[in-house]
Amino acid sequence: MQYQKKPWLKFYDSRISPDVTVDYESLFDLLKQAANIHNEKPALTFFGKSWSYKETRIISEWFAASLYRIGLKKGDRMAIMLPNCPQYIFSLFAAFRLGGIVVQVNPMYVEREIEYVLNDSESEYMVVFEALYPRVKQVQPKTSVKKLIVVGFGGNRIELADGDIYFEDFLTHDNVIPEIPINIHEDVALLQYTGGTTGKAKGVMLTHENLLANIIQVCDFTFNAVDERPENFKIISVLPMFHVFGLSCNALSAIRIGCNQLIMPRFDVNELLELIKREKPYQLGVVPTMIIALNSHPNLEESNIGDIFYVGSGGAPLPVEQIKSFEKRVGRRVVDGYGLSETAPSAITTPPFLARKLGSVGIPLPGTEARIVKETPEGLVDVPIGEAGELLLRGPQVMKGYWRRPGDTDQVLKNGWLFTGDIAKMDEDGYFFILDRKKDIIIASGYNVYPREIEEVLYQHEAVEEAIVIGMPDLYRGETVKAFVKLKAGEIVSQTSLIEFAKINLAPYKVPKEIEFLDDLPKSSVGKLLRRMLRKEEEKVEV
């Protein structure tokens, strides 16, 4: 399998190394060094209260000492089920300090999902948000969890069961902890559970090196080629920390570069615009549904969002029409990127110094190798420039494997390469374009149809706010195309007229044969439109 060259390297800024050197002893060392450098500078701001870098380290060490006192050892799993808040950061670094493994638990999980993740990870300790405490208590007897630490945001405390305790009451105000040796290459720091699109959710094992490498890669691409940073260096953390995109690319990267992280516990478009107007942040990370919500806001232009230096989107494909609308209104470039939980998560992106190509997710990050292959009778071969194939990735951010699933790991990790399952193409400059998930390809009359291409066309219609395309069984064609559409508020359009619009812009075999209008389209916890949910619903109808 011959590996193609790296044409994208010619676009690297001269201040950026094409390789990555992880110069930290552990993830806790990341915070330790940041505290030594930035000391009294604000690190976290939440509802008007700020914590300095020094305070963030001290509280994290206090929490680590408290966990050590009750028996948390290296390799033990500690689940975190919180919205974005400073206690999330304190809990993370406390676990990292002890060599513990953090288990990310989505706060929107129902009892069945919570029970599954806790049991699969065999978590013994858990930090949980006050409002979610009753939900966790319902499943705790069916799990290995023996200690619950509860986080509240003030106000009246709820009554806790014997043995459970509030975060502040749990803290031991000392940091007497033995040094715990960390092997950054081998020791797992985080279990990030996948969405379970192909079965039960799998725990992605991310080592200290995986996360540190990706933090360095993201910071190098986003900030190191910038001529000067503002004195009032702030970024907004609205991306959920329970997802590795918000955790690695925002929360942890912010600590490395020494900025003040303005933490929002949830996304609210009005609150976000008010925060931008008041604080004038330097950077904003979003997912596509946030861009869609911003584009739908009548007062977007009045928020000073156009003054933000860098607006980056990830987590899901960003529709080109939404990019155009946003940029036209605010005069600020928004760039797309690509990654997976398995790559901690960033692999390809469009840094500030790179000329943007609409529809492209950019170029590989430093230290990242990328190739596009197809299967032939002779085995896997690299496809020619511009042709579609499966995207393979290799780099220091690629996961160690799936938690206790060696068979699943062997299916996607081969000779150091991660088989992403995504269909992509690369142009002559080394820019990458993600076409679709391999399993989402629609084969109609023998032709490969990529749902994203059809969705992009539907987004060009002025009445369409969101769109999802799936393949439906068809006796004659094998599969046919069906679209689900959410219209913008106040817009009315018929199925016939929208299909006619598609016919103008698509080959006949790509045109949806049916369009269903819905009030809302299913989304994941990070705002990713869920094609698989609609496919499952249609399969039930067919049966």
KERO-79946 format. One record per residue (C-alpha): residue in one letter; x, y, z. Coordinates in steps of 0.1 Angstrom, whole numbers, padded with zeros to 4 digits, always signed. Layout:
// KERO-79946
aXYZ/...
This chain:
// KERO-79946
m+0000+0000+0000/q+0020+0030-0012/y+0016+0062+0008/q+0010+0094-0010/k+0031+0125-0004/k+0020+0155+0018/p+0013+0184-0005/w-0003+0204+0023/l+0030+0210+0040/k+0038+0238+0016/f+0010+0258+0032/y+0024+0256+0068/d+0034+0289+0083/s+0071+0292+0088/r+0065+0294+0126/i+0049+0260+0127/s+0068+0227+0128/p+0054+0199+0107/d+0060+0175+0136/v+0047+0174+0172/t+0068+0173+0203/v+0050+0165+0235/d+0070+0183+0262/y+0047+0175+0292/e+0051+0147+0317/s+0014+0142+0320/l-0019+0161+0315/f-0016+0174+0351/d+0018+0188+0341/l-0001+0209+0315/l-0019+0227+0343/k+0012+0228+0365/q+0032+0246+0338/a+0004+0270+0330/a+0000+0279+0367/n+0037+0286+0369/i+0037+0308+0339/h+0003+0326+0343/n-0001+0324+0381/e-0026+0351+0391/k-0041+0356+0356/p-0078+0345+0354/a-0081+0310+0340/l-0119+0303+0344/t-0148+0327+0346/f-0183+0314+0354/f-0213+0335+0362/g-0192+0365+0371/k-0167+0347+0394/s-0131+0340+0383/w-0104+0316+0393/s-0068+0323+0386/y-0044+0297+0372/k-0028+0293+0406/e-0062+0288+0422/t-0072+0263+0395/r-0041+0242+0403/i-0046+0244+0440/i-0082+0234+0440/s-0074+0205+0416/e-0047+0193+0439/w-0071+0196+0469/f-0096+0175+0451/a-0069+0150+0441/a-0058+0147+0478/s-0094+0141+0488/l-0098+0113+0462/y-0065+0098+0472/r-0077+0098+0508/i-0108+0077+0500/g-0088+0052+0479/l-0087+0063+0442/k-0057+0047+0427/k-0039+0049+0393/g-0060+0032+0367/d-0093+0036+0386/r-0122+0051+0367/m-0140+0082+0378/a-0171+0093+0359/i-0179+0130+0354/m-0215+0139+0346/l-0216+0177+0346/p-0225+0206+0324/n-0197+0231+0316/c-0184+0245+0349/p-0151+0251+0368/q-0157+0219+0388/y-0154+0200+0355/i-0118+0213+0351/f-0110+0207+0388/s-0123+0171+0386/l-0104+0163+0354/f-0070+0175+0366/a-0075+0158+0400/a-0080+0125+0383/f-0051+0132+0360/r-0029+0140+0390/l-0035+0105+0404/g-0033+0086+0372/g-0070+0079+0372/i-0091+0075+0341/v-0119+0100+0335/v-0151+0086+0321/q-0171+0112+0302/v-0209+0108+0308/n-0233+0129+0288/p-0256+0149+0312/m-0285+0142+0288/y-0282+0105+0292/v-0313+0086+0305/e-0309+0060+0332/r-0304+0031+0308/e-0275+0049+0291/i-0259+0060+0324/e-0261+0024+0337/y-0244+0011+0305/v-0215+0035+0306/l-0208+0031+0343/n-0209-0007+0340/d-0189-0009+0308/s-0162+0013+0324/e-0165-0002+0359/s-0164+0033+0374/e-0162+0034+0411/y-0163+0071+0417/m-0185+0098+0401/v-0188+0136+0401/v-0224+0145+0392/f-0245+0176+0388/e-0270+0183+0416/a-0300+0182+0392/l-0289+0148+0378/y-0282+0132+0412/p-0317+0115+0415/r-0312+0099+0381/v-0278+0085+0390/k-0291+0072+0424/q-0317+0051+0406/v-0290+0032+0387/q-0262+0032+0413/p-0272-0001+0429/k-0267-0018+0396/t-0232-0004+0391/s-0198-0004+0408/v-0200+0033+0418/k-0193+0036+0456/k-0188+0073+0460/l-0209+0102+0446/i-0195+0138+0447/v-0222+0163+0440/v-0218+0197+0423/g-0243+0225+0428/f-0243+0261+0416/g-0255+0276+0448/g-0290+0281+0463/n-0307+0254+0483/r-0289+0221+0486/i-0308+0189+0481/e-0307+0161+0507/l-0280+0135+0498/a-0280+0098+0508/d-0255+0086+0534/g-0220+0085+0520/d-0226+0111+0493/i-0212+0145+0497/y-0211+0180+0480/f-0179+0190+0462/e-0170+0218+0486/d-0175+0196+0516/f-0154+0169+0501/l-0123+0190+0495/t-0093+0184+0517/h-0074+0217+0520/d-0039+0201+0515/n-0021+0187+0486/v-0001+0159+0502/i-0001+0133+0475/p+0027+0110+0465/e+0042+0114+0430/i+0023+0090+0407/p+0045+0079+0377/i+0027+0084+0344/n+0037+0068+0311/i+0021+0093+0287/h+0024+0068+0258/e+0005+0040+0275/d-0015+0053+0304/v-0052+0060+0295/a-0064+0094+0308/l-0099+0095+0293/l-0127+0072+0281/q-0148+0090+0255/y-0178+0069+0246/t-0188+0069+0210/g-0224+0075+0199/g-0230+0038+0193/t-0239+0042+0156/t-0230+0007+0148/g-0241-0010+0180/k-0234-0005+0217/a-0213+0026+0225/k-0176+0019+0228/g-0152+0036+0251/v-0124+0053+0231/m-0092+0050+0251/l-0073+0083+0249/t-0039+0084+0266/h-0021+0114+0281/e-0001+0116+0249/n-0031+0115+0227/l-0048+0144+0244/l-0015+0164+0249/a-0005+0159+0213/n-0039+0171+0200/i-0039+0201+0223/i-0004+0211+0210/q-0015+0205+0174/v-0046+0227+0178/c-0027+0255+0196/d+0001+0255+0171/f-0023+0258+0141/t-0047+0282+0157/f-0025+0305+0178/n+0012+0301+0171/a+0012+0317+0137/v-0006+0348+0150/d+0015+0380+0151/e+0001+0393+0183/r-0024+0382+0209/p-0047+0407+0227/e-0038+0417+0262/n-0073+0407+0273/f-0071+0372+0260/k-0104+0354+0263/i-0122+0325+0246/i-0157+0312+0251/s-0163+0276+0263/v-0198+0268+0251/l-0189+0236+0234/p-0198+0208+0259/m-0168+0195+0278/f-0183+0161+0281/h-0175+0158+0244/v-0139+0155+0234/f-0142+0183+0209/g-0152+0209+0235/l-0128+0193+0260/s-0096+0191+0240/c-0100+0219+0214/n-0115+0245+0238/a-0112+0238+0275/l-0077+0222+0276/s-0062+0241+0248/a-0073+0273+0266/i-0052+0263+0296/r-0021+0257+0274/i-0022+0291+0258/g-0030+0310+0291/c-0062+0327+0282/n-0093+0333+0303/q-0120+0308+0296/l-0155+0322+0297/i-0176+0291+0306/m-0212+0287+0296/p-0231+0257+0311/r-0253+0254+0280/f-0258+0270+0246/d-0284+0298+0245/v-0281+0320+0215/n-0292+0352+0233/e-0268+0346+0262/l-0240+0338+0238/l-0245+0370+0218/e-0247+0391+0250/l-0215+0375+0263/i-0197+0383+0230/k-0209+0419+0231/r-0198+0424+0267/e-0165+0405+0268/k-0152+0408+0232/p-0135+0373+0231/y-0107+0364+0208/q-0119+0329+0198/l-0152+0310+0195/g-0156+0273+0188/v-0190+0261+0176/v-0209+0231+0161/p-0230+0236+0129/t-0263+0238+0147/m-0249+0268+0167/i-0241+0286+0134/i-0276+0278+0122/a-0291+0293+0154/l-0268+0324+0150/n-0278+0328+0114/s-0315+0328+0124/h-0310+0355+0150/p-0323+0389+0140/n-0297+0408+0160/l-0266+0389+0150/e-0248+0419+0135/e-0252+0440+0167/s-0233+0415+0189/n-0197+0424+0178/i-0193+0388+0167/g-0175+0401+0136/d-0146+0413+0159/i-0138+0377+0170/f-0105+0367+0155/y-0112+0330+0149/v-0145+0312+0146/g-0140+0275+0142/s-0167+0248+0136/g-0164+0211+0141/g-0183+0180+0154/a-0203+0176+0122/p-0202+0189+0085/l-0209+0226+0082/p-0233+0233+0053/v-0217+0257+0028/e-0248+0279+0026/q-0247+0284+0063/i-0211+0295+0060/k-0220+0320+0033/s-0249+0334+0052/f-0229+0339+0084/e-0200+0355+0067/k-0222+0378+0047/r-0239+0391+0079/v-0209+0395+0102/g-0179+0399+0079/r-0159+0373+0097/r-0146+0340+0083/v-0158+0308+0098/v-0138+0277+0092/d-0146+0240+0092/g-0126+0211+0105/y-0127+0173+0108/g-0120+0149+0136/l-0133+0119+0155/s-0134+0108+0191/e-0107+0083+0180/t-0084+0112+0171/a-0088+0131+0204/p-0105+0146+0182/s-0089+0169+0157/a-0071+0156+0126/i-0078+0181+0098/t-0087+0218+0100/t-0084+0252+0084/p-0061+0274+0104/p-0061+0312+0103/f-0032+0314+0080/l-0047+0291+0053/a-0067+0303+0024/r-0102+0287+0027/k-0118+0265+0001/l-0156+0263+0006/g-0166+0227+0013/s-0132+0217+0024/v-0123+0208+0060/g-0087+0221+0055/i-0054+0203+0058/p-0039+0178+0083/l-0026+0191+0116/p+0011+0189+0124/g+0023+0154+0129/t-0008+0140+0112/e-0006+0117+0081/a-0037+0113+0060/r-0044+0092+0029/i-0074+0081+0008/v-0076+0045-0003/k-0098+0020-0020/e-0100-0018-0020/t-0089-0037-0050/p-0082-0074-0057/e-0046-0067-0050/g-0054-0050-0016/l-0057-0014-0005/v-0043+0012-0029/d-0041+0050-0027/v-0066+0066-0051/p-0055+0093-0076/i-0059+0130-0066/g-0095+0141-0067/e-0110+0106-0065/a-0131+0094-0036/g-0121+0067-0011/e-0119+0059+0026/l-0099+0083+0047/l-0071+0068+0068/l-0053+0088+0095/r-0021+0083+0115/g-0006+0105+0142/p+0001+0109+0179/q-0035+0118+0186/v-0049+0085+0173/m-0064+0065+0202/k-0049+0035+0219/g-0080+0015+0211/y-0115+0007+0224/w-0119-0001+0261/r-0118-0039+0265/r-0128-0045+0229/p-0097-0059+0211/g-0118-0072+0182/d-0134-0038+0175/t-0099-0022+0179/d-0084-0045+0153/q-0111-0036+0128/v-0101+0001+0127/l-0065+0002+0137/k-0042-0015+0112/n-0004-0009+0111/g-0008+0023+0129/w-0035+0036+0106/l-0070+0045+0117/f-0096+0035+0092/t-0122+0062+0097/g-0151+0048+0077/d-0154+0082+0061/i-0154+0088+0024/a-0132+0117+0013/k-0112+0132-0015/m-0080+0153-0016/d-0073+0179-0042/e-0039+0187-0057/d-0031+0212-0029/g-0037+0187-0001/y-0071+0201+0009/f-0095+0174+0021/f-0132+0172+0014/i-0154+0149+0035/l-0181+0134+0013/d-0199+0110+0037/r-0197+0082+0061/k-0189+0050+0043/k-0219+0032+0056/d-0242+0062+0047/i-0235+0059+0009/i-0267+0054-0010/i-0264+0031-0040/a-0291+0040-0065/s-0292+0021-0098/g-0256+0012-0093/y-0245+0048-0087/n-0229+0060-0055/v-0249+0088-0040/y-0234+0109-0011/p-0262+0123+0012/r-0241+0153+0021/e-0240+0165-0015/i-0278+0165-0017/e-0281+0181+0017/e-0258+0209+0005/v-0281+0216-0024/l-0312+0216-0002/y-0295+0242+0021/q-0292+0265-0009/h-0330+0268-0009/e-0340+0300+0010/a-0367+0282+0030/v-0346+0253+0043/e-0330+0255+0077/e-0319+0219+0082/a-0318+0188+0061/i-0310+0151+0064/v-0309+0127+0035/i-0310+0089+0037/g-0314+0059+0014/m-0346+0039+0013/p-0350+0004-0001/d-0363+0003-0036/l-0371-0029-0056/y-0361-0014-0089/r-0332+0009-0081/g-0318-0009-0050/e-0321+0023-0030/t-0338+0056-0036/v-0332+0090-0020/k-0354+0105+0008/a-0349+0139+0024/f-0361+0152+0058/v-0364+0189+0060/k-0369+0215+0087/l-0381+0248+0073/k-0371+0282+0086/a-0397+0300+0108/g-0425+0314+0088/e-0415+0297+0055/i-0438+0276+0034/v-0428+0254+0005/s-0443+0223-0011/q-0426+0189-0016/t-0430+0193-0053/s-0414+0227-0056/l-0384+0215-0034/i-0379+0185-0056/e-0380+0207-0087/f-0353+0228-0071/a-0332+0197-0065/k-0337+0187-0101/i-0321+0219-0113/n-0289+0212-0092/l-0286+0174-0092/a-0283+0145-0116/p-0316+0126-0119/y-0304+0096-0098/k-0295+0120-0069/v-0328+0138-0067/p-0349+0130-0037/k-0380+0110-0046/e-0397+0119-0014/i-0393+0149+0010/e-0408+0148+0045/f-0411+0180+0065/l-0405+0178+0102/d-0407+0204+0130/d-0374+0193+0143/l-0346+0170+0132/p-0329+0146+0156/k-0296+0158+0170/s-0268+0145+0192/s-0258+0161+0225/v-0233+0183+0206/g-0258+0193+0179/k-0248+0169+0152/l-0278+0159+0130/l-0284+0122+0134/r-0291+0105+0101/r-0291+0071+0118/m-0321+0080+0140/l-0343+0088+0109/r-0330+0057+0092/k-0341+0035+0122/e-0375+0051+0122/e-0380+0044+0085/e-0369+0008+0090/k-0396+0004+0116/v-0422+0018+0092/e-0410-0006+0065/v-0414-0036+0088/
